[in-house]
Amino acid sequence: MSPDTRIEHKRNSKAVFDRMIRLGFQKEFAMIVSNEMCTNYTSKRMCGYLDAAAPRSMEEVADEMLIILEERDRYKEKIENRHIIW
């Protein structure tokens, strides 16, 4: 991973972390979620969710995190399959 990518991942994670702290979630939980939501796609999706839904429970956030990660994995698989077909 390039230094620029590391910096971008840290910036993305911080955006998720900051929003979660503002919503009143514990630092430990916010750290776990923000570490998983570090790519542009995942962090934008999670930040959008946190801003729009203002979830109140850890379960709501965890469910959304799993949905976002599943979408990311399906997209990666789709791209990989395209390369195999072509």
C-alpha positions, 0 to 999 in steps of 0.5 A, a space after each residue: 500500500 502506498 503512503 498516499 493510500 495510507 493517508 487517504 485511509 486514515 482520513 476516511 477512517 477519521 471521518 467515520 470516527 468523528 461522526 460516530 463520536 458526535 452521535 454519542 457512540 463509545 470510542 472503542 466501538 467507533 474505532 472498530 467501525 472506522 477501521 473497517 470503513 477506510 476506503 473511499 466507497 465504504 467511508 462515504 457510504 457509512 458517513 452518509 448513513 450516519 448523517 441521514 439516519 442518526 442511528 441510536 444503537 450499536 446494532 444499527 451501525 453494525 448492521 449497516 457496516 455489514 451491509 456496506 462490507 457485503 456490497 463492497 465484496 460483491 462489487 470486487 467479485 463482480 470486477 474479478 469475474 469480469 476479468 476472468 470472462 474477458 
